[in-house]
Amino acid sequence: MRAAVIKEWGKPLSIEDVPKPEPGPGEVLVRIHASGVCHTDIHQWKGDWSSVKYIMEKHGVRILGHEGIGVVEEVGLGVSRLRKGDRVGVPWMNSWCGACESCLSGYPHWCPHAVNTSVHVNGTHAEYAIIHEKAAPKIPKEIGDVEAAPLMCAGVTAYGAIRKLVTEARIPPGKPIAIIGAAGGLGHYAVQIAKAFGYVVLGVDVGEDRVKFVEKIGADYAIDAKSAEKFAKEKFGGVYASVVFTPKIAGYELGLMMLRPLGALVSVGLPDVKEGVIPLYPLTVVGMGIRVFGSVVGVTHEFEELFNLVVAGKVKSHITMIADLSEINTIFKELEEGKIVGRAVLKI
């Protein structure tokens, strides 16, 4: 099969013919038709995260991508939920045990036995990929391959983060919240999802073009980062939550400054570890009652909830670049330089 392969960390990917994988027990082989490109791909490609790099090297993983859409071509022993010909997604969560405390509590995201696509097993920037049947969401016929691909990570990650405002932070609809990095691949979904949930959305990004894009996708207020804190404090006395999607510590600093007492900071974006830590002091936590939540990707039932919003026309994937697999290095370069607004998708 054809695949984009890491030959050396941070060097251009090589398009090669490699052996097609075979599904094991409970797994299916998916013929990939579209694969979204995520900023996480950049960090993995460069080897920015030492623990992830270590796992990839340990398992011999050299194919990135975790936003795949395709059709089941083969099924492994014991597969009962899926059958050949089903159209499914191949997201970041590739498998989990289903029996540990995290899984039984509804949080398989933190299962100690979880298998991640492009970390423990090769990813979707290839003609074929493997996934366990319980982790493969079925794609509604109303959603095309290219639009569905970014939902596998960016869409469901944004959905899970906004969902936490209701389920864990207990912030009722109608309250003002900030989306930091609102024009990005994840942020642009979060703006739409938060509006669908009924929040007053302050979409924050940098630069006139990105701010105009945030306004276009439906934010109640589209604001440049340099004036966001002042606006939030003067207009609302601060926001009830800041959901941070930008991979910059500066975005976290801004999110904290925009909060009102008892506000919630939801952490999604992953800055390079070289940027340091979030400047959250115990005095701030105690004095303002600040709450901090981490949010990561999604699992099968969250995909189904997100798909309902997409089919209803309340959430749309903004795809600004569609390219062939052979153009992946160009997309990586533009994504790394912050030139892609919305999402980029590879057709395979």
N, C-alpha and C positions, 0 to 999 in steps of 0.2 A: 504494500500500500504506500501511497505518497504521504509524506509527513514533513513538518518543519521541525528540525532536530537541533538541539543545543550541542555544539561541538566543543565550545569553550565559553565559560561564563562571561557574559557581556559582549561577546563577539557576534557578528551577524549569523542568524540561523541558516542552516543548510537544508534545502529541499531535497529529500532523498527517498528512495524506495526502501522500506523496512518491512520485516515480517508482520503479517496481519495477526492480531491477538486472537486467542480462543477463549470463549466464555467458560468459567468454572461453575460449580454448583451454585444455583441461585442467581447466576449472572446472565446478561444478554449481551450480544455483540450488536452494536449500532453502526449502521452506515451513515456517517455524518454528512449532512447537506449544507449546514451553516454553522459557523463557530464565532461567537463574539470575542472581541479583544478587550481584556480588562487591565486596569492599571496594576493589578496584582501580577499579571504576566511580566510586567517590566521589572518589578522587584525580584521575582523568581529568576528571570533571565540574567539579571546582573549579579545574583547571589547576595542581595542586600540583607536577607534574613538568614543568619547562620544556622539556626535550627532547621528551617525549611530546606536549606541547601544540603544539610547533613542527611536529612531523610531522603531527599531526592537521590543523592549519591548512593545511599545505602540500598535503595530499591532499584537503582539503575534507570530512573525516570529522566528522560531527555526531551519529551514532547509536552509542551505547555498547552493551555486552553482548558476552560471549565465552563464554557457556555455553549455546549453543543446541542444541535437539533438534528434528528435523523430518524431512520426507520429501522426497527429490529430486524436483523437478518438471520441471526441464529440465537437459540435459547439453550442455556445450560441445564444440567440435571436438576430436577426438582422445581423448575420455574413453573408457576401456576397463574400469576397475575397478568403476565404479558405473553403475547404470542407473536409469531413472525408476521411482519407487516404493520405492527403498531407503530405509530409516530410518537416519539418520546424525546425527552430532554436528557442531557448528560451534564448535571451541575457539579458544583464543588464537592458536595457531600455525596460520596460514591457508595458508602455502606456504613452501617453502625451495628452494634451487637444486639440491641433491643432488650437486653436483660440487666444492664447495670443501673445504678441509681439515677444517673443522668437521663438515660433512655426512658426509664419507667416514670420519670418526673416530667416527661415531655420536652426534654432538652438533649436530644441525641447529638446536637451540634458539639457538645462537650464530652461525648462518649470517649473514654480512654482507648477504645478499640476502633474508633472511627477511621475510615479510609477516605482520603481526599483525592479527587481527580487532579492530576498533574503534579501531585506530591508523592503519594504512595503508588499510584498507577499512572501510566501515560495518559496524556490529555487529548483534547478534541481538535487541536490544530493538525488534523490528520484525516484520512479517509474513513478510518474505523476507530471505535473506542469501546471499552468494556464498562458496564455499570451493573450493580446489583439491582434486581427488579424492584425492590422496595424503595429505592432512591430515585427511580426514573419516573418523573411525572408524565402523564399522558397529555399531549398538546391538543387543545380544542381546534377543530377544523377551521374556525373563524380567524385563527391567528396564523399568519404566514411564517415560514422558516426564518427569514431575516429578522422580522419583528420579534419573534419568540426567542431567538438566541440570547440577546442581552438580558432577558427576563430570568435566565438561569442563574445569574449571579447578581448583576446590578439591580435588576428589578426586584427580586425576592429579598435581597439584602436591605434595600430601601424600605420595602414593605414591612419586613421584620422590625426595623428600627422604629418606624412610625407606629406600628402595632404595640410596641412596648410603652408608648406614651399612654395608651389606654389600659393595657393589661397589668403593667408594673408601676408606672409613674402615677397612674390614676389622675391624669390631666383630662378634664372633660372637653368635648368639642366646643368650639366657640372661643377658646382661649388663644392668645397670640403665641406662636412658636417661631423659632428661627431655623432655617435650613442653611448651613454654612457650606459653601461649595455647591450652590444651587444649580449652576449651569453644567455641572459635570455629568459623567456617565451615570452615577448613582443619584446625585442630587436632583437631576431633572425628573427622575421618577418620584423622588420623595416629595417634591413640590406638588405633583399631581395627586399622589396618594394622600398626603396630608389634607389637601382640599377635599378629596372624596370623603375623608373621615370627619370633615366639618371644622377643621382648625383655621384660624386666621394666620396666613403664612407670610412671613418675612423671608424672602429669598435673597441671600447674600452671596455676592461673588465680586470679582475684580475686573474692572474695565468696562467701557461703555457697551461694547458688543455683547458681552456675556450678560450684563445687567438687562439689556433689551431682550435677550433670549429668555431670561427668567420671567420677565413681564409677559412675554408672548405665551408662555406655557401655563400661565394662570395664577402666579403668585399675587396675593393681595397687595404686597409692597415689594418692589424690586429695588435693592439698595446696594450701592458700592460698599465694600468692606470698610473703607476709610471713614464713612459716616454712619455705619450701622449701629454702633454702640449709642451714640448720641440720639439717633432717631428712636431706637427702642426705648431708651430711658424717658425721653420727652413725650413720646406718644402713648406708651403703655406702662411706664414705670418699670420696664424690663419685661423680658419674655418668660413664659412659664417653662420653656424647654429650648435648649440649643442642640440640634442634631448635627453633628460635625462629620462631613463627608470628605473634606479636603485632606490630602495627605501632608499637611503642614502643621507644625506646632503652633504657628501664628494663628491658624484657624481655631485651635482649641483655646488659645488665650482670648480671642475675640468672643467665642461662644460663652466663656465664663463671665466676661465683662458685661455681656448683654442680659444675663440672668437677673431675675428678681428674687427676693427671699423665697426659700423652699423650691427653687427652680431645679430642673433636672438637666444634666449634661449627658447626652447619649453619644458614645464614642463608636465611630464606624471607620473613618479614614485612618490609614496606617502610615504615619510619617517614617522616614528613614530613621533608624535608631541613632544616627549621628546627630540628629536635630535635638536630642535631649528628651526631657520629660515634661509632662503637663505641670505648669506652676500652680498647683492646688495646695494651699496651705491649710493645716488643721484649723487655724483661726477662721478661715473662710468657710470651711465645712461646718464648723460648730456655730459660728456667728450668723451665717445665712441659711443654715439647714440645707446646703447644697447636696443633691443626690447624683450619683454617677452610675451609669449603666453601660455595659459593653454589649454590642450587638453584632452578630456574625451570621452571614448567609441565611439559608432557610432550608426547610425540609418539606416533605410531600404535601401535607395539608395546607401549608402556607402558599405553596404554588397554586393550589386550587382556588384559594381566596383571591390571590392576585389575578389569576386568569379571569375570574368573574368581573373584576373591575375593568380589565382590558376589553373583554367582549362587550361590556356595557358602554364602552367608549369613554370611560372616565380616566383611563391611563393609556398613554401612547408612547411607543418607543421612537425617539428622535434619532434616526440613523443618518449620519452626515457623511459616512464613507462606506462603500461596499467594494471589496477588492478580492482578487484571486489569492489563493494561498501563497503563490510565488511573490506577492507584494507585501508579505508580512513584515519584512524589515523596514520598509517605508512607513508602515502604520506604527510600528514600535517607535520609530524616530519621532514621528509627529505627536504621538501620545506622550512620549517622554518630555517633549518640548511644550506641552500644553496647547497644541494647535487644534486638537479635535474637540469640538463642542458636541455634546450628546454622545453617541456611540459609533463604533466602527465594527463591521462584521465581515468575516471572510466567507466566501462561497466556495464550497469544496466539492 
